[in-house]
């Protein structure tokens, strides 16, 4: 599909069209789309200071883009922020070329900086137990919060995946949940028996007390929308402090924790890959560096001479 464009198009309209493409065609999360469009706004402001009226002007060359990135580097931004801005520019100009807005892609030759390798933060199994014991839910809303993070950990979900779950994502007969991940790729994840009992209880007794009649979300928030990402992070931070655990742990850390615990218990790494919805096994292999004891256990258990 070609996008009609003239140089008088408002920047907002241009960004809205690009954002729609990222969501519809690429399956990017709302958080990623906001970050990309925010990066592009910064770039457009840079062009405006140079009195370049359009991002599709012939004045926007590979050299200019490299100068923009170099300027961003002087702001002492985190390398991941710089890398994301480069990714946003590359994605934007690929989209523009594909839709006939430009003849050549000035961002094609941009290269991302080498990012520092960092191991994901995670909780030990006793710490996970302490966290969930600290919830002690006494109201339907508190139980919703408790169960949200039980699913994030229990199924290894991204927080965005958990918040977007709808009631029909869950099949009570098979005890499975259909999860829509990155790129709208779906995976089916089985529920542990105890977690299934808790989810069944929540749906049968509590959810209807906290949601609007038209809401289809498993974890409803205001009106017919799901609980917000910001609210979820605040809830987890509060419960981490209550449990006497590191407040820097994020919802994503619970996902990391499950991966680490499964590997430590000897679960095949390809099964962990399927559960987490990783497109590449290399992504899952990050967790093999967080706790090497699992490797020794599996090696000794499966070695033919053991």
Order of alpha helices (4+ residues) and beta strands (2+ residues): alpha-alpha-alpha-alpha-alpha-alpha-alpha-beta-beta-beta-alpha-alpha-alpha-alpha-alpha-alpha
